[in-house]
Amino acid sequence: MVSVKDIDRGQHVLIAGPTASGKSALALKIAGEQGGVIVNADAIQVYDNWRVLTARPSAEDETLARHALYGHLPFDADYSVGHWLREVQALIEGPDRLIITGGTGLYFSALTEGLADIPPTPPEVRDAANAIVADRGFQALMDEIDAETLSRIDTQNPMRVQRAWEVMRATGRPLSQWQDDTPPPLLPLADTTPILFDAPKEWLNDRIAGRFAQMLDMGALDEARANLGRWDPALLSMKAIGAPELIAHLQGEITLAEAQDRATIATRQFAKRQRTWFRARMKSWHRIDPSK
């Protein structure tokens, strides 16, 4: 594990890594020993309707250090990496040292490499994309995206695929062209202490299985029940890993054991995509093995 005493107190800290790898614990340790505000860099933890299922910091953890951008949005709010960057910019311009932690790699790359100023997606374009997905699946969107853009995005991530299609449809320009016109980054990597949790597969898979069982004990099923009446799989907040499976159980489609098995598998698949993305895109980050 990283020795906190070796971390430069004068720099913002970035902590990235796959789900269940222990990022939040390190962030709390740094904040406790050196001070700083822990800032969320997870696309789903911004919503207020899932705390347990998204492994948001507990109420107890939030008393130990100041936290920002966690659970501050209603379940149906629109949110993107652009929204997140604007909120982080306000924090960077403030007096506090930031400890930015999460598993959404795109947030970190946008923060340290810059983000193209792409116009918001019109509702009718979003509706058209959703209709295509419902009728023919995400492959139909991929078939219309240019090869250069496909080479740059995570094609296993449905949200990234749909975003690329929406940008092309709404602006008439491929996402790759917008990326090539990217302005300077808000926070250059050289001005930070960037830490990447490079977790071994088997170690992480064991933690994922244990953590989902713990989430059930902590009330994840009650959270799902609270979201049942407003369930809409098209909403970003409903993309929480494990949510579709628990909702399916509550709707009488599968048993709780089946829901747990499916959610665990989905989480492991998600973690695999995260590890692949991080290793490809974060080669200059300080890597640590959290299993040691």
DRENDO-1510 file (C-alpha; in Angstrom, 1 decimal, always signed):
<recs>
REC; n; res; u; v; w
REC; 1; MET; +0.0; +0.0; +0.0 .
REC; 2; VAL; +1.1; +3.6; -0.6 .
REC; 3; SER; +2.9; +5.2; +2.3 .
REC; 4; VAL; +1.0; +8.5; +3.0 .
REC; 5; LYS; +4.2; +10.2; +4.2 .
REC; 6; ASP; +5.7; +9.9; +0.7 .
REC; 7; ILE; +2.8; +11.8; -0.9 .
REC; 8; ASP; +3.4; +15.5; -1.6 .
REC; 9; ARG; +1.1; +17.5; +0.6 .
REC; 10; GLY; +1.2; +20.4; -1.9 .
REC; 11; GLN; -0.3; +18.4; -4.8 .
REC; 12; HIS; -3.8; +17.2; -5.5 .
REC; 13; VAL; -4.1; +13.4; -5.4 .
REC; 14; LEU; -5.8; +11.2; -8.0 .
REC; 15; ILE; -6.8; +7.7; -7.0 .
REC; 16; ALA; -8.2; +5.5; -9.8 .
REC; 17; GLY; -8.9; +1.8; -10.0 .
REC; 18; PRO; -11.5; -0.9; -10.5 .
REC; 19; THR; -14.5; -1.4; -8.3 .
REC; 20; ALA; -13.9; -3.0; -4.9 .
REC; 21; SER; -10.2; -2.4; -5.0 .
REC; 22; GLY; -10.0; -0.2; -1.8 .
REC; 23; LYS; -9.7; +3.3; -3.3 .
REC; 24; SER; -11.9; +5.0; -0.7 .
REC; 25; ALA; -10.0; +3.6; +2.2 .
REC; 26; LEU; -6.7; +5.1; +0.9 .
REC; 27; ALA; -8.5; +8.4; +0.2 .
REC; 28; LEU; -9.7; +8.5; +3.8 .
REC; 29; LYS; -6.3; +7.6; +5.1 .
REC; 30; ILE; -4.7; +10.5; +3.1 .
REC; 31; ALA; -7.4; +12.9; +4.2 .
REC; 32; GLY; -6.9; +11.8; +7.9 .
REC; 33; GLU; -3.2; +12.2; +7.9 .
REC; 34; GLN; -2.6; +15.1; +5.6 .
REC; 35; GLY; -6.0; +16.8; +5.2 .
REC; 36; GLY; -8.0; +17.4; +2.0 .
REC; 37; VAL; -11.4; +17.1; +0.5 .
REC; 38; ILE; -12.3; +13.6; -1.0 .
REC; 39; VAL; -14.0; +14.2; -4.4 .
REC; 40; ASN; -16.0; +11.6; -6.2 .
REC; 41; ALA; -15.0; +10.5; -9.6 .
REC; 42; ASP; -17.6; +7.8; -10.2 .
REC; 43; ALA; -20.4; +8.4; -12.6 .
REC; 44; ILE; -23.1; +6.7; -10.6 .
REC; 45; GLN; -22.1; +7.7; -7.1 .
REC; 46; VAL; -23.2; +11.3; -7.9 .
REC; 47; TYR; -26.9; +10.2; -7.5 .
REC; 48; ASP; -28.8; +10.2; -4.3 .
REC; 49; ASN; -30.9; +7.0; -4.8 .
REC; 50; TRP; -28.1; +4.5; -4.3 .
REC; 51; ARG; -25.7; +4.6; -1.4 .
REC; 52; VAL; -25.2; +0.9; -0.5 .
REC; 53; LEU; -25.3; -0.5; -4.0 .
REC; 54; THR; -22.8; +1.9; -5.4 .
REC; 55; ALA; -20.5; +1.7; -2.4 .
REC; 56; ARG; -20.8; +5.4; -1.7 .
REC; 57; PRO; -18.9; +6.5; +1.5 .
REC; 58; SER; -21.0; +5.7; +4.5 .
REC; 59; ALA; -22.4; +8.4; +6.8 .
REC; 60; GLU; -19.7; +7.5; +9.3 .
REC; 61; ASP; -17.0; +7.9; +6.7 .
REC; 62; GLU; -18.4; +11.3; +5.8 .
REC; 63; THR; -17.9; +12.5; +9.4 .
REC; 64; LEU; -14.2; +11.6; +9.2 .
REC; 65; ALA; -13.4; +13.9; +6.2 .
REC; 66; ARG; -15.1; +16.3; +4.0 .
REC; 67; HIS; -16.6; +14.7; +0.9 .
REC; 68; ALA; -17.8; +16.4; -2.3 .
REC; 69; LEU; -19.9; +15.4; -5.4 .
REC; 70; TYR; -21.4; +12.3; -3.7 .
REC; 71; GLY; -25.1; +11.7; -3.8 .
REC; 72; HIS; -25.8; +15.3; -4.7 .
REC; 73; LEU; -28.1; +14.7; -7.7 .
REC; 74; PRO; -31.7; +13.4; -7.9 .
REC; 75; PHE; -32.2; +10.0; -9.6 .
REC; 76; ASP; -33.5; +11.5; -12.9 .
REC; 77; ALA; -30.9; +14.3; -13.3 .
REC; 78; ASP; -28.9; +14.5; -16.6 .
REC; 79; TYR; -25.2; +14.3; -15.9 .
REC; 80; SER; -22.1; +14.0; -18.0 .
REC; 81; VAL; -18.3; +14.3; -17.8 .
REC; 82; GLY; -18.7; +17.9; -18.8 .
REC; 83; HIS; -21.0; +18.5; -15.8 .
REC; 84; TRP; -18.5; +16.8; -13.5 .
REC; 85; LEU; -15.5; +18.8; -14.8 .
REC; 86; ARG; -17.4; +22.1; -14.2 .
REC; 87; GLU; -18.1; +21.0; -10.6 .
REC; 88; VAL; -14.5; +19.9; -10.1 .
REC; 89; GLN; -13.1; +23.2; -11.5 .
REC; 90; ALA; -15.0; +25.1; -8.9 .
REC; 91; LEU; -13.3; +22.9; -6.2 .
REC; 92; ILE; -9.9; +23.3; -7.8 .
REC; 93; GLU; -10.3; +27.1; -7.7 .
REC; 94; GLY; -11.1; +26.9; -4.0 .
REC; 95; PRO; -8.7; +26.8; -1.1 .
REC; 96; ASP; -8.6; +23.1; -0.5 .
REC; 97; ARG; -6.4; +20.3; -1.6 .
REC; 98; LEU; -8.4; +17.6; -3.4 .
REC; 99; ILE; -8.2; +13.8; -3.2 .
REC; 100; ILE; -10.1; +12.8; -6.3 .
REC; 101; THR; -11.1; +9.1; -6.3 .
REC; 102; GLY; -13.3; +6.8; -8.3 .
REC; 103; GLY; -13.5; +4.2; -11.1 .
REC; 104; THR; -14.8; +6.3; -14.1 .
REC; 105; GLY; -11.7; +6.5; -16.2 .
REC; 106; LEU; -13.2; +9.0; -18.6 .
REC; 107; TYR; -13.5; +11.5; -15.8 .
REC; 108; PHE; -9.7; +11.3; -15.0 .
REC; 109; SER; -8.7; +11.5; -18.7 .
REC; 110; ALA; -10.9; +14.5; -19.2 .
REC; 111; LEU; -9.5; +16.1; -16.1 .
REC; 112; THR; -5.8; +15.5; -16.9 .
REC; 113; GLU; -5.9; +15.5; -20.7 .
REC; 114; GLY; -8.7; +17.9; -21.6 .
REC; 115; LEU; -12.2; +17.5; -22.8 .
REC; 116; ALA; -13.7; +18.5; -26.2 .
REC; 117; ASP; -16.4; +21.2; -25.9 .
REC; 118; ILE; -19.2; +19.2; -27.4 .
REC; 119; PRO; -22.7; +20.7; -27.5 .
REC; 120; PRO; -25.3; +19.0; -25.3 .
REC; 121; THR; -27.3; +16.2; -26.9 .
REC; 122; PRO; -30.8; +17.3; -27.9 .
REC; 123; PRO; -33.6; +15.2; -26.2 .
REC; 124; GLU; -34.8; +14.0; -29.6 .
REC; 125; VAL; -31.4; +12.6; -30.5 .
REC; 126; ARG; -31.3; +10.8; -27.1 .
REC; 127; ASP; -34.7; +9.4; -27.7 .
REC; 128; ALA; -33.7; +8.2; -31.2 .
REC; 129; ALA; -30.7; +6.4; -29.8 .
REC; 130; ASN; -32.8; +4.8; -27.1 .
REC; 131; ALA; -35.3; +3.6; -29.7 .
REC; 132; ILE; -32.6; +2.1; -31.9 .
REC; 133; VAL; -31.1; +0.2; -28.9 .
REC; 134; ALA; -34.5; -1.0; -27.8 .
REC; 135; ASP; -35.3; -2.3; -31.3 .
REC; 136; ARG; -31.9; -3.5; -32.6 .
REC; 137; GLY; -29.4; -3.3; -29.8 .
REC; 138; PHE; -26.2; -1.4; -29.3 .
REC; 139; GLN; -24.5; -3.1; -32.3 .
REC; 140; ALA; -26.9; -1.0; -34.5 .
REC; 141; LEU; -25.4; +2.1; -33.1 .
REC; 142; MET; -21.8; +0.8; -33.5 .
REC; 143; ASP; -22.5; +0.1; -37.2 .
REC; 144; GLU; -23.0; +3.8; -37.8 .
REC; 145; ILE; -20.0; +5.1; -35.9 .
REC; 146; ASP; -16.8; +5.8; -37.8 .
REC; 147; ALA; -13.8; +3.5; -37.4 .
REC; 148; GLU; -11.5; +6.1; -35.8 .
REC; 149; THR; -14.0; +6.8; -33.0 .
REC; 150; LEU; -14.6; +3.1; -32.4 .
REC; 151; SER; -10.8; +2.7; -32.0 .
REC; 152; ARG; -10.8; +5.2; -29.2 .
REC; 153; ILE; -13.8; +4.3; -27.1 .
REC; 154; ASP; -14.6; +1.4; -24.9 .
REC; 155; THR; -17.0; -0.5; -27.3 .
REC; 156; GLN; -17.9; -2.8; -24.4 .
REC; 157; ASN; -19.4; +0.1; -22.5 .
REC; 158; PRO; -22.9; +0.8; -23.9 .
REC; 159; MET; -22.9; +4.4; -22.5 .
REC; 160; ARG; -19.8; +5.2; -24.4 .
REC; 161; VAL; -21.1; +3.7; -27.6 .
REC; 162; GLN; -24.4; +5.6; -27.3 .
REC; 163; ARG; -22.6; +8.9; -26.5 .
REC; 164; ALA; -20.4; +8.6; -29.6 .
REC; 165; TRP; -23.5; +7.9; -31.8 .
REC; 166; GLU; -25.4; +10.8; -30.3 .
REC; 167; VAL; -22.5; +13.2; -30.8 .
REC; 168; MET; -22.2; +12.3; -34.5 .
REC; 169; ARG; -26.0; +12.5; -35.0 .
REC; 170; ALA; -26.4; +15.8; -33.2 .
REC; 171; THR; -23.3; +17.7; -34.5 .
REC; 172; GLY; -22.6; +16.1; -37.9 .
REC; 173; ARG; -19.0; +15.4; -36.7 .
REC; 174; PRO; -17.5; +12.2; -35.4 .
REC; 175; LEU; -16.5; +12.2; -31.7 .
REC; 176; SER; -12.9; +11.6; -32.8 .
REC; 177; GLN; -12.8; +15.0; -34.6 .
REC; 178; TRP; -14.2; +16.7; -31.5 .
REC; 179; GLN; -11.5; +15.0; -29.4 .
REC; 180; ASP; -8.8; +16.2; -31.8 .
REC; 181; ASP; -9.8; +19.8; -31.0 .
REC; 182; THR; -9.5; +19.2; -27.3 .
REC; 183; PRO; -8.5; +22.3; -25.2 .
REC; 184; PRO; -5.8; +22.2; -22.5 .
REC; 185; PRO; -6.5; +20.1; -19.4 .
REC; 186; LEU; -8.0; +21.5; -16.2 .
REC; 187; LEU; -5.5; +19.7; -14.1 .
REC; 188; PRO; -2.3; +18.4; -15.9 .
REC; 189; LEU; -1.1; +15.1; -14.6 .
REC; 190; ALA; +2.3; +16.5; -13.8 .
REC; 191; ASP; +0.7; +18.7; -11.2 .
REC; 192; THR; -0.8; +15.8; -9.3 .
REC; 193; THR; +0.1; +12.6; -7.4 .
REC; 194; PRO; -1.7; +10.0; -9.6 .
REC; 195; ILE; -2.2; +6.6; -8.1 .
REC; 196; LEU; -3.6; +3.6; -9.9 .
REC; 197; PHE; -4.9; +0.5; -8.1 .
REC; 198; ASP; -3.7; -2.4; -10.3 .
REC; 199; ALA; -5.5; -5.2; -8.6 .
REC; 200; PRO; -4.9; -8.9; -9.4 .
REC; 201; LYS; -7.9; -10.6; -11.0 .
REC; 202; GLU; -8.5; -13.4; -8.6 .
REC; 203; TRP; -8.0; -11.2; -5.5 .
REC; 204; LEU; -10.4; -8.6; -6.9 .
REC; 205; ASN; -13.0; -11.2; -7.9 .
REC; 206; ASP; -13.1; -12.6; -4.4 .
REC; 207; ARG; -13.6; -9.1; -3.0 .
REC; 208; ILE; -16.4; -8.4; -5.4 .
REC; 209; ALA; -18.3; -11.6; -4.4 .
REC; 210; GLY; -17.9; -10.8; -0.7 .
REC; 211; ARG; -18.8; -7.1; -1.1 .
REC; 212; PHE; -22.1; -7.8; -2.9 .
REC; 213; ALA; -23.1; -10.2; -0.2 .
REC; 214; GLN; -22.3; -7.5; +2.3 .
REC; 215; MET; -24.3; -5.0; +0.3 .
REC; 216; LEU; -27.3; -7.2; +0.7 .
REC; 217; ASP; -26.8; -7.4; +4.4 .
REC; 218; MET; -26.5; -3.6; +4.5 .
REC; 219; GLY; -29.8; -3.0; +2.8 .
REC; 220; ALA; -29.2; -3.0; -1.0 .
REC; 221; LEU; -32.5; -4.8; -1.6 .
REC; 222; ASP; -34.3; -2.1; +0.3 .
REC; 223; GLU; -32.7; +0.5; -1.9 .
REC; 224; ALA; -33.8; -1.4; -5.0 .
REC; 225; ARG; -37.3; -1.6; -3.5 .
REC; 226; ALA; -37.3; +2.2; -3.0 .
REC; 227; ASN; -36.4; +2.6; -6.7 .
REC; 228; LEU; -38.9; +0.0; -8.0 .
REC; 229; GLY; -41.8; +2.5; -8.6 .
REC; 230; ARG; -39.7; +4.8; -10.6 .
REC; 231; TRP; -37.5; +2.2; -12.4 .
REC; 232; ASP; -36.4; +3.3; -15.8 .
REC; 233; PRO; -33.4; +1.5; -17.3 .
REC; 234; ALA; -32.7; +4.4; -19.6 .
REC; 235; LEU; -31.8; +6.7; -16.7 .
REC; 236; LEU; -28.1; +6.9; -15.9 .
REC; 237; SER; -28.7; +6.4; -12.2 .
REC; 238; MET; -30.3; +3.1; -13.0 .
REC; 239; LYS; -27.1; +1.8; -14.6 .
REC; 240; ALA; -25.7; +1.0; -11.1 .
REC; 241; ILE; -24.2; -2.5; -11.2 .
REC; 242; GLY; -26.6; -4.9; -9.6 .
REC; 243; ALA; -29.6; -2.7; -9.9 .
REC; 244; PRO; -31.2; -4.4; -12.9 .
REC; 245; GLU; -30.7; -7.8; -11.2 .
REC; 246; LEU; -32.3; -6.7; -7.9 .
REC; 247; ILE; -35.2; -5.1; -9.7 .
REC; 248; ALA; -35.8; -8.3; -11.7 .
REC; 249; HIS; -36.0; -10.2; -8.4 .
REC; 250; LEU; -38.4; -7.7; -7.0 .
REC; 251; GLN; -40.5; -8.0; -10.1 .
REC; 252; GLY; -40.7; -11.8; -9.5 .
REC; 253; GLU; -38.5; -12.7; -12.5 .
REC; 254; ILE; -35.6; -14.3; -10.7 .
REC; 255; THR; -34.8; -15.5; -7.2 .
REC; 256; LEU; -32.6; -13.4; -4.9 .
REC; 257; ALA; -29.8; -16.0; -5.2 .
REC; 258; GLU; -30.0; -15.7; -9.0 .
REC; 259; ALA; -29.9; -11.9; -8.7 .
REC; 260; GLN; -26.9; -12.1; -6.5 .
REC; 261; ASP; -25.1; -14.4; -8.9 .
REC; 262; ARG; -25.9; -12.3; -11.9 .
REC; 263; ALA; -24.9; -9.1; -10.2 .
REC; 264; THR; -21.6; -10.6; -9.1 .
REC; 265; ILE; -20.8; -11.7; -12.6 .
REC; 266; ALA; -21.8; -8.3; -14.0 .
REC; 267; THR; -19.5; -6.6; -11.5 .
REC; 268; ARG; -16.6; -8.8; -12.4 .
REC; 269; GLN; -17.2; -8.1; -16.1 .
REC; 270; PHE; -17.3; -4.4; -15.3 .
REC; 271; ALA; -14.1; -4.6; -13.3 .
REC; 272; LYS; -12.4; -6.4; -16.1 .
REC; 273; ARG; -13.3; -3.6; -18.5 .
REC; 274; GLN; -12.0; -1.1; -16.0 .
REC; 275; ARG; -8.6; -2.9; -15.6 .
REC; 276; THR; -8.2; -3.1; -19.3 .
REC; 277; TRP; -9.0; +0.6; -19.8 .
REC; 278; PHE; -6.7; +1.8; -16.9 .
REC; 279; ARG; -3.8; -0.3; -18.1 .
REC; 280; ALA; -4.0; +1.1; -21.6 .
REC; 281; ARG; -4.7; +4.7; -20.7 .
REC; 282; MET; -2.9; +5.3; -17.4 .
REC; 283; LYS; +0.6; +4.0; -18.1 .
REC; 284; SER; +2.3; +6.9; -16.5 .
REC; 285; TRP; +0.4; +6.7; -13.2 .
REC; 286; HIS; +2.0; +5.3; -10.0 .
REC; 287; ARG; +0.7; +1.7; -9.8 .
REC; 288; ILE; +0.1; -0.1; -6.6 .
REC; 289; ASP; -1.0; -3.7; -5.9 .
REC; 290; PRO; -3.7; -3.4; -3.2 .
REC; 291; SER; -3.5; -7.1; -2.5 .
REC; 292; LYS; -0.1; -6.7; -0.8 .
</recs>
